[in-house]
């Protein structure tokens, strides 16, 4: 990061599915066919989120519809209102999803480029976006090896983790460190 003049944020979107995820586990030898419960549907909840790399400040927004240019634009405006309070220039690391370049918000991006500008990662390179580590940690801490009978239970679990990161914290700066 360029000293005290630039705030670097990483942003992305993710889905958390009701059926959760499974990990390897030990099973007693006498159990021939373990039953792993999971929801019979593939319901999921989506989130836009951003993390400030300097101090781990985390902002998220649950997406009730679908990810598109309009919903991303609403999240970008919200992120700008939050991030410009520091008085620094804001650079937002984001991937190359089509709706991140939408004509709907092209003029707005150009108008605010001096103080708030997206920086697009190369195509097919999610490993370069630090927030991908946040999604992975959230899944590991809150969703692995658990059964969620309702989608609301998934939302509660995920937002409990996000709530811990709402203010400055030690976990996210270490997790998202660019070295």
C-alpha positions as CSV (number, residue, x, y, z in Angstrom):
1,X,0.0,0.0,0.0
2,X,1.2,3.5,-0.7
3,X,1.8,4.7,2.8
4,X,-0.9,6.8,4.4
5,X,-2.5,8.1,1.2
6,X,-4.3,5.0,-0.1
7,X,-6.8,2.6,1.5
8,X,-6.8,-0.8,-0.2
9,X,-10.1,-2.7,0.0
10,X,-10.7,-6.2,-1.4
11,X,-14.3,-7.0,-2.5
12,X,-16.1,-10.0,-3.9
13,X,-19.4,-11.9,-3.6
14,X,-20.1,-15.4,-2.4
15,X,-22.9,-17.9,-2.0
16,X,-23.3,-20.0,1.2
17,X,-25.4,-23.1,0.5
18,X,-27.8,-24.7,2.9
19,X,-26.4,-28.1,2.6
20,X,-23.1,-26.8,4.0
21,X,-19.9,-28.7,3.2
22,X,-18.3,-31.9,4.3
23,X,-14.8,-32.7,5.5
24,X,-13.0,-35.9,6.1
25,X,-13.8,-37.4,9.4
26,X,-12.9,-40.5,11.4
27,X,-15.7,-43.1,11.4
28,X,-15.6,-46.2,13.7
29,X,-14.7,-49.3,11.7
30,X,-18.0,-51.0,12.6
31,X,-19.9,-48.3,10.9
32,X,-20.1,-49.4,7.3
33,X,-22.3,-46.7,5.8
34,X,-22.4,-43.4,7.7
35,X,-25.4,-41.2,7.1
36,X,-24.5,-37.6,6.5
37,X,-27.6,-35.4,6.7
38,X,-27.9,-32.4,4.3
39,X,-30.7,-30.3,3.1
40,X,-32.6,-31.8,0.1
41,X,-32.5,-28.5,-1.8
42,X,-29.6,-26.4,-3.1
43,X,-30.8,-23.2,-1.5
44,X,-28.2,-20.6,-0.9
45,X,-27.8,-17.0,0.3
46,X,-25.5,-14.5,-1.4
47,X,-23.3,-11.8,0.1
48,X,-21.3,-8.9,-1.2
49,X,-18.4,-8.0,1.1
50,X,-15.3,-5.9,1.4
51,X,-12.4,-5.9,3.7
52,X,-10.0,-3.0,4.3
53,X,-6.5,-4.6,4.2
54,X,-4.9,-2.0,6.5
55,X,-7.0,-2.8,9.6
56,X,-9.5,-5.6,8.8
57,X,-12.5,-3.4,8.7
58,X,-15.3,-5.6,7.2
59,X,-18.5,-4.5,5.4
60,X,-21.1,-6.9,4.0
61,X,-24.5,-6.9,2.4
62,X,-26.8,-9.8,2.1
63,X,-28.1,-10.1,-1.5
64,X,-31.8,-11.1,-1.6
65,X,-32.1,-11.1,-5.4
66,X,-29.1,-12.0,-7.6
67,X,-25.7,-10.6,-8.3
68,X,-25.9,-8.1,-11.2
69,X,-24.9,-4.6,-12.2
70,X,-27.7,-3.0,-10.2
71,X,-27.0,-4.8,-6.9
72,X,-23.2,-4.4,-7.3
73,X,-23.7,-0.7,-7.9
74,X,-25.8,-0.4,-4.7
75,X,-23.0,-2.1,-2.8
76,X,-20.3,0.1,-4.4
77,X,-22.1,3.2,-3.3
78,X,-22.5,1.9,0.2
79,X,-18.8,1.0,0.3
80,X,-17.8,4.4,-0.9
81,X,-19.8,6.1,1.8
82,X,-18.1,4.0,4.4
83,X,-14.5,4.1,3.0
84,X,-14.1,7.8,2.2
85,X,-14.4,8.7,5.9
86,X,-10.7,8.0,6.3
87,X,-9.8,10.9,4.0
88,X,-7.6,8.6,1.9
89,X,-7.9,7.6,-1.7
90,X,-9.7,4.3,-1.9
91,X,-8.7,1.5,-4.3
92,X,-11.0,-1.4,-4.5
93,X,-9.6,-4.8,-5.6
94,X,-12.3,-6.7,-7.5
95,X,-12.5,-9.5,-10.0
96,X,-13.6,-9.2,-13.6
97,X,-17.2,-10.2,-13.4
98,X,-19.2,-8.6,-16.2
99,X,-21.4,-6.7,-13.8
100,X,-18.4,-5.1,-12.2
101,X,-17.9,-3.2,-15.5
102,X,-21.6,-2.6,-16.2
103,X,-22.5,0.5,-18.2
104,X,-25.1,1.2,-15.5
105,X,-22.4,2.5,-13.2
106,X,-19.7,3.4,-15.6
107,X,-20.3,7.2,-15.4
108,X,-20.5,7.0,-11.6
109,X,-17.1,5.2,-11.5
110,X,-15.5,7.8,-13.8
111,X,-16.9,10.6,-11.7
112,X,-15.5,9.2,-8.5
113,X,-12.2,7.8,-9.9
114,X,-10.0,10.5,-8.2
115,X,-11.0,9.3,-4.7
116,X,-12.6,5.9,-5.2
117,X,-11.5,3.6,-8.0
118,X,-11.9,-0.1,-8.7
119,X,-8.8,-2.1,-9.7
120,X,-9.6,-5.2,-11.7
121,X,-7.8,-8.4,-11.2
122,X,-6.7,-10.5,-14.3
123,X,-9.3,-12.9,-15.5
124,X,-9.5,-16.3,-13.8
125,X,-7.3,-15.3,-10.8
126,X,-9.4,-15.5,-7.7
127,X,-6.4,-16.6,-5.7
128,X,-5.1,-13.0,-6.0
129,X,-8.1,-11.5,-4.2
130,X,-7.5,-11.5,-0.4
131,X,-11.2,-11.7,0.4
132,X,-11.4,-15.2,-1.0
133,X,-9.6,-16.3,2.2
134,X,-12.4,-14.7,4.3
135,X,-15.0,-16.8,2.5
136,X,-12.9,-19.9,3.1
137,X,-12.5,-19.1,6.8
138,X,-16.2,-18.4,7.2
139,X,-17.1,-21.7,5.7
140,X,-14.6,-23.6,7.8
141,X,-15.7,-21.9,11.1
142,X,-19.4,-21.9,10.6
143,X,-20.6,-24.3,7.9
144,X,-18.3,-27.4,7.7
145,X,-19.7,-30.6,9.1
146,X,-23.0,-29.1,10.1
147,X,-26.6,-29.7,9.1
148,X,-28.8,-26.7,8.5
149,X,-32.5,-27.6,8.3
150,X,-33.5,-24.1,7.2
151,X,-31.7,-21.4,5.1
152,X,-32.3,-19.0,8.0
153,X,-29.9,-21.1,10.0
154,X,-27.2,-20.6,7.4
155,X,-27.8,-16.9,7.5
156,X,-27.6,-16.8,11.3
157,X,-24.3,-18.8,11.3
158,X,-22.7,-16.7,8.6
159,X,-23.7,-13.4,9.9
160,X,-22.6,-14.3,13.4
161,X,-19.1,-14.7,12.0
162,X,-19.4,-11.5,10.0
163,X,-20.6,-9.7,13.1
164,X,-17.3,-10.5,14.9
165,X,-15.5,-8.7,12.1
166,X,-17.7,-5.6,11.8
167,X,-15.2,-3.5,13.8
168,X,-11.4,-3.5,13.6
169,X,-10.0,-6.9,14.4
170,X,-6.7,-8.8,14.4
171,X,-7.9,-11.8,12.3
172,X,-8.7,-10.2,8.9
173,X,-5.5,-8.1,8.6
174,X,-3.4,-11.2,9.2
175,X,-5.6,-13.4,7.0
176,X,-5.6,-10.9,4.1
177,X,-2.0,-9.7,4.4
178,X,-0.3,-9.0,1.1
179,X,3.4,-9.9,1.5
